[in-house]
Every structure is written in C-alpha cells, then in structure tokens.
Amino acid sequence: MTLAPAVPQLARFRARCEEVTGTALDAPGALHAFSVDRPELFWRTLLDWTELPWSGSADTVLTGTDVETARFFPDLRLNYAEVLLRPLDDAGDDAPALTAVHADRPAEHWTRGELRDAVARTVTALRRLGLAAGDRVVLIAANTGETAVVALAVAAIGAAVSTAAPDMGAASLLGRFAQVEPALLVLDRRAVPDDVVGEVVAGLPTLRRVLLIDDRPLPELDLPVDRLADAAAGAEPTTEWPRHAFDTPLFVMFSSGTTGPPKAMVHGVGGTVLEHVKEHRLHVDLGPGDTLYFHTTTAWMMWNWQLSALATGAAVVVYDGPVAGPETLWQLAADHRVTVFGTSPAYLQLCQDAGHRPAEAGDLSRLRAVLSTGAVLHDWQFDWVAETVGPVPVQSVSGGTDIIGCFVLGAPDVPVRRGRCQTRSLGLDVAAVDEDGTEVVGQVGELVCRRPFPSRPVGFLRDPDGSRFHAAYFADHPGMWTHGDLIEFDPDGSSRLHGRSDGVLNIDGLRIGPSEIYTVLRQLPEVADAMAVEQRDDGRPGGTRMVLLVVLRPGARLDGGLDRTIRRTLRREASAAHVPSLVVAVGELPLTHNGKRSERAARDAVNGDPIANAVALRNPGCLDEIRRAVAEAAAVPAAPDEDDGLPGRVARIWCEVLGVRSAAPDDDWSDLGGTSRQVLSLLRRVRLELDADVPVQRFAEDPTPAGLARAAEAALTAAPAGVAVLRAGEGRPVFLVPDAWGQLNLYAGLVDRLATTRPVLGLRLPLRDAAGRHRTIEEVAADALEQVRGAQPEGPHTLLGYSFGGLVAYDVATRLRAAGEDVGCLGLLDVRPPRAALSRWETERVRWAGRRATLRGALQAALHRLTGPRRPAAPVAAPAAPDPELRFFLGTQEVSEAYRPGRFDGPVDYFLAEGSRAAARRTLGAWRRRVGELRVVEVPGYHGDLDDERIGMLSDRHVGTLAAEVSAALD
C-alpha cells in the first residue's frame, strides 16, 4: 500500500502553530485546544500557511464570540475558482486535475491547465449570456466534468450556484429551486424527462435563460435557450478572476426538510474555502500526487467537498454511472489509481454481504485511506476493510450540508478505533451536551458547536429577520450551534455517532427530508397527518427502512386502494426514495406538552426501544398503539377474494409477491415499487399455481393485474407445450433449457443481447408428473432430447442452460454424444455440480463452508444483541410454511442434487458467476473429472438463487457482459 507522506501536512502546520505561539502543541488534544481557545490566531495562521490567493486585509479575523452572529475576515476578498485552479509548485498546468468516468462512454481527462482554460472560456460565455456577480444559478446535472466546469465558472463570476441530481422529481426540484429565485437554469437532459424540464421552467418565474449541457435538440420554451458548447465555441478565456468578499454567496444548499420545505442555506466563498482546505490538507493529508474519489451525486454536499479538493493540487475523479454491483466503485478506484476513496456504510455493507474482496479483484496498491460518511459506520465494517482491502486507515467522518464540512473526522496522526470517528475538526469547538446544555463525556448527548466557525451558513434565503435560521440551530441550546445528531465522545476525543436526534430519515445512508413527504401527502384528502420514521431492518444488519404513520380523516380507511394511492403519489411527485416500505394507520401521533411532534418517540416505538422522552409527551399512550399497528401491518397481508375467478387468483398472487393489501385491475407494477426480480417470482407463481406460462415480454406490455390475468388466460388456451421461438433467425438453432421452475423468462435479457443471426429456441419441459412428483434430471432430459431432435434432426447442436437447466442440457449432450451425434457447443451458466457428483473431500469442504457461514451469521446476530439497544422481547412466531415458489424450487433442488452426471468427452464452456468463485474452488473439480475440456469464463454477478438478494449474472446490470461471452463461444 502507498503510505502517506513521511511528514504529514498536519505535522508541518503544528510546527508553524508552535512557532507563532511559542508553546509545544504535541500533547494529545493540544492542537485542537489551541484552535478553539485562540481562534483568531489559529485561523489567521491557517490562512497564511495555506498560501491561498487573497486581497484586502486579514487584520480582523473574527468580529465577536457569538456563534450565531460572529463573522470571519470581513475585509478579505478571494475567488473560489482561482483558489482551486491556480498553478502550484508541485502541481503545475500539466498535472492531472479532473477525470470524468462514465458507464456508457470513455472517460474524459483534464490537466490543471486544461481545466482552468475550460472554466475561463465558460466564464466568457456566461458573461455574454448576461450572468453577473450576485446572480443565482441552478444546475440540474449528473456528476460529470461539464458540471464541474460550469459550477466553477459561475463561482468565478461571483454568482451563487445550487445543484441537484437529474433523477429528482419536479415537485422536489421546485421545492428547492423556487426559493433560489435563479436567473439561469443549467440543465443536462440526458437523465431528465422532458415533462420535468417543462414543469421546472414553468415553476421558476425569475429565470432569464436556460443553458443546456447536453447535445439534444433545443426545446421550445418561453425563454431563450442556449447550448453551452455553442456559447463557448470560440470564446476567449477570461483573464479576470475578480475577488469577492469573504461572505459572498457561493453555494445554495438545502436542509433535509424536517420542519417545513427544505431550507435554502447560503454558504459563503471564504468559509467554504477555509474549511475545505483545512479538512483536505490537515485531516485527510491531500496534496499533489493524490487522486481523490468520493462517491456522490450533485445533490449531496460531498460533491462540493470533493470539488474543493482541487485547491490542494490533488486530482479528482467523478462518476455519473450506476453502482452495478459491489465491484463497481473498487474497480473505478483501481483503474484510476485512487489514493483516497470515499464511500458510505451502505456500500461497504453491500460489498461485505456479497463476499467481494476488492484487493483480489483489482490493483489498489496506491490506496492509502478509505473515508466513509452518510450513516453510522459499524465496527465490523472496519474489520471487513482491513481483511479485504488492506491495512489502510478507515476514516468515519460526519458533519453535513449545514456546515458544508465535518464536525468529526480523521487525522493522519491519530490511531483508528473500530466504530469511531478519530477526532474533532480543528477550529470547531464540538461537544456532546445533555438537555441542560452541560457537556457529557462517555455518554450519548446532543452534538453542538460552542464557538464561531467560518463555514457556518451566511444565512437562509427568504428569512429576512433570521428567525428561521435561529430556530433551526440556536433555539434549543442558546449560544451553541445544535446540529441534530446524537454523539458520544470518549476522553481521547474519538466519537461514535448514534443517529439523528430530529426527524431526518437516514435510509441506508440516504437522507430523506420528511417534510417533502408531508408536502406531497397534503394532496390526499384522506390523510389528516403523517409521520415518517426509520425502522431497523433486522434481516439486514445495519439496514433501515421507512415506515409511514398516517392519521386518517373521519370516514377514511387505509385499504388497499388508499395504500396504493399514497405510494403512487409519493413516487410520482417526489421520488422512489420517498416511497415507504410500510404504511400504517394510527389514531394519533406523539406530541410533547408544548404541542411539538416527537419523531424520536415514534421511532423508538416503531423499533421496540424504550421511549427516551416519555415524560415529555402529552399522549404517551399512543405509542402502544403505534407498536401494535406496525406489528400487524408488517404481517403477511390477507389474500384478496378469489370469487371472480382467474383475475382474483392473479390478484392474490400479485399481492403476496408485492406485500400489498389489495390489487386494483389497473395497478401499475412499477408504481407500487415492483422490481425485476419480483417479476420473475410473480410469473413463476402464476405458472405453478395457475399452470399458465406467461412470458416476461408479454407481462411488460401491460404490467397490471388485469393485463397479467389476460396474459395468463391466453397462455392457458395456447397450444400444448413444445419448442418456443424466442428469437427468429437463420441456420442451426441455439437451444435454451428452462430454469428450476420450468420457465424461460430468466433468459429474456440474454436472448435480446446474443450477437448471433441464428434462431434461439426455448424448450418447454414439464418438471412434475401427473401425480405432482418432481421428475428426475434424466426424465426431463429425455423429453428435452426429443424436442431438440424434432427441431433439429442432425447436429452439430448448441445447448445452453443455467443452473438446473444446465444439468438438463448436460444430460442431453451426453445422450447425443453417446448416439454418435455432434455437439458443437455446450454452455453451462454457473451450473453447480450436484452433491451426488462430488468426491468425499469436496463434500466435506462444502459442509464446512456451510457451517462457517452459519456460525458467522450467529456471531453477528449475537454481537447485535449484545451491542444493540435493549428491546422488549417479541413473541415467538410459528415457522411459516414455504411459499409455493420456494416449495417447487426445493423439489427441483432435490432431484438436482441426486443427479449423477456421466462422462462427456467434448469441450464445455463454463460461465462462472464472479460471486460463485469461492464455491467453485471447492467443487469445480467435479466437472473437470467428467468433461474432455472445461473452459471457464468468469462473468460479473452472482448465481441468483431464490434466497440470494444480490445482483445475478442474468440481471439487467450484468447480462450484457454474459451475452458477449456466450456469443463468442457459440460454434
């Protein structure tokens, strides 16, 4: 692993501070104590030491001691873009500055000189379009290089910029941007629907122009519309970098929306620069030669934080693609030689659950630090990084949009303690306090900052008297900034976060403002009040889900129709992230004696925790009702009435798969949160229980209960089972063998993407006999052989099968070879050898691997019980009977494990799912002993068993790679 510089920048800065104070500052905590006890000297020393370009006077550092009103450097002027893009001694114009990585096209690269030139030309273009200092710009775009260029150009002019991700709905965008009153909208329409563009433009009456980053045709709007590429073509790069007052608005950020519409908080150029340079250089030790990647969108403050890292001379990598699997971001870090990698606990947990080992999958030799934020980082995640990534420090950092920085974070000279943030941020007087505002150590308290700090917002928009600003941060503990987090400090200065103390939701690392949910729900006349709270997901350690408590108006009832309406409305008016996992009707919500809603009490009740503030509640009795209602709602929903025949039976299956109360004929699958994985489950259940084999393509044409019922009826009246033409073509066919449920739907994506002109045929095979007994592999293969010969009397034959289907394909191939017929290609898609085919040694290895997995799960559960909060014991439920899908799968699995494959003396192409690598090491020898040649091709993804929630090799994310490899193997 690449080590940090021998002398961290923090050590050099400490030496400068010792020089100016004449005091030794090498004792633990001494530098931080100096930074908060003598703030004028600390911040002036930092300004001088960083050698930032500025003008004016720095004689007045701080105008007072009140954290709410004090101002820093009132006579100092600087330019954000100049600070970030200036030539440095060890990072000149040829040094790398920015790399933009895309999922669908090659990466783009800018040196520092090229980036400065691009920004300077964009400044000229924006000035020609009328943008001036003091204007405000809103930018809806993905995390791309163009986005960074535009934001830097806006800042260079002295205008303020506010950014949002392109997947946000119009209501959410307008809830933010209407407060900004922008003059210019900058837009990348590659991920923004046209109707959203129209709504946003119509809802921003102060707009003077629209500027497009993309190259799509210009839309017809009631405003002038320009394309950035055209506006900047031929523009001379500006040579003017006017410096602006310290508190000049730079970024307009938004709160999470706990108590009303998201608050538009204004961050000044000086406070942002000083805080970011301090964190980057002293706490993260970034400098020339480093490459930083922090996974973020433009809607999160980490985008701004990462952008500012250019000021250190480090290179920055941005990415606008999806996280296709656990390997995505680690591969990015390896490909672009990242030295400091920023992520979230949710992503690290995804990697751990998937069994991913990043250091084995890619070259991470330059990586020297892993940063994590967005949620609490658990002890076991530190261990996982150490085991699978390497001996790099894991820095858990926490702060927020409110301060555009961190209150607690890492440091190069402080040991890492599992589950804890290493240290307080220099210059920030951070503490945990009790309800009386008294500091507490060794116990959980409210996170506060007791003295002024530069990155405090300049203020809120639409808050002329500052009353909203005061209420947000200073009302609870006068004289202190109250952040809304619960934290516990140890005497050594390390800390552990314990979640939010207010109502902001943190669902698997994604912060969601409940106020946006409440705003949308006001459209529904049935809903009188609502409260969204987090609930721990005990099935996923560290995971959370959203529970929506609703108080209904007299006469309203939370039936299936209203449940659907709530979900559909939230999805369409806000985003998919705002759709709750559970909607629960309750009689009332918990209120304090002064009438304030208590999200914390509701959260404790939903999670079965002791109520921390019960004595402060006006109506504590409502909490028992909330507990009962949530438990009842989480139970399996009652089946719909089946009196209406086939539609009723389809509706019952639909509800059971989705976990909803009822189904209306025109319910749209995606509106209710249905996933592609659940589609397969739905169609399997229809096949098993109704004997109707509905192709997934047919379901996609009308993804409603009524549409599915019509498709099922058509399947029931269709011709008897036989060979299905999945894709027409010419020449010898490619045969696909059905899956463990006797269906071909799993192959839909593969069929579409195979690069061949040959026809693709699917075998339709009964897997059970008339008595309901699962037929053996040999019996199914006999039928398959008959269908193959009927469609193609002479070889060479091409056979492909996944898992169970692969075993059938293998048996057909052995029969063809035994009859002297040619098999041109036998492709096995992650087909695990049956237990009956394993040697005694292989069987033992599989058995011990299973025991280790069971023990690991038991230890994690025990650790959670010991370290997690005490909760009332839940009643022990009787074990549920397996559902029909699982019951059928278990029968198929039984005949699969009993199969004894014979000898096949030809070559076999084995497509190994990356997630099956460990299992393959234990069992792949069983195939090697039976075939003439086993050609193993590794493809991304996982096996995708019924109980495997990870991304399968045949999923939309990975099937393109699989199809390319299969196409290359076709004879």
Order of alpha helices (4+ residues) and beta strands (2+ residues): alpha-alpha-alpha-beta-beta-alpha-beta-beta-alpha-beta-alpha-beta-alpha-beta-alpha-beta-beta-alpha-beta-beta-beta-alpha-beta-alpha-beta-alpha-beta-alpha-alpha-beta-alpha-beta-beta-beta-beta-beta-beta-beta-alpha-beta-beta-beta-beta-alpha-beta-beta-alpha-beta-alpha-alpha-alpha-alpha-alpha-alpha-beta-beta-alpha-beta-alpha-beta-alpha-beta-alpha-alpha-beta-alpha-alpha-beta-alpha
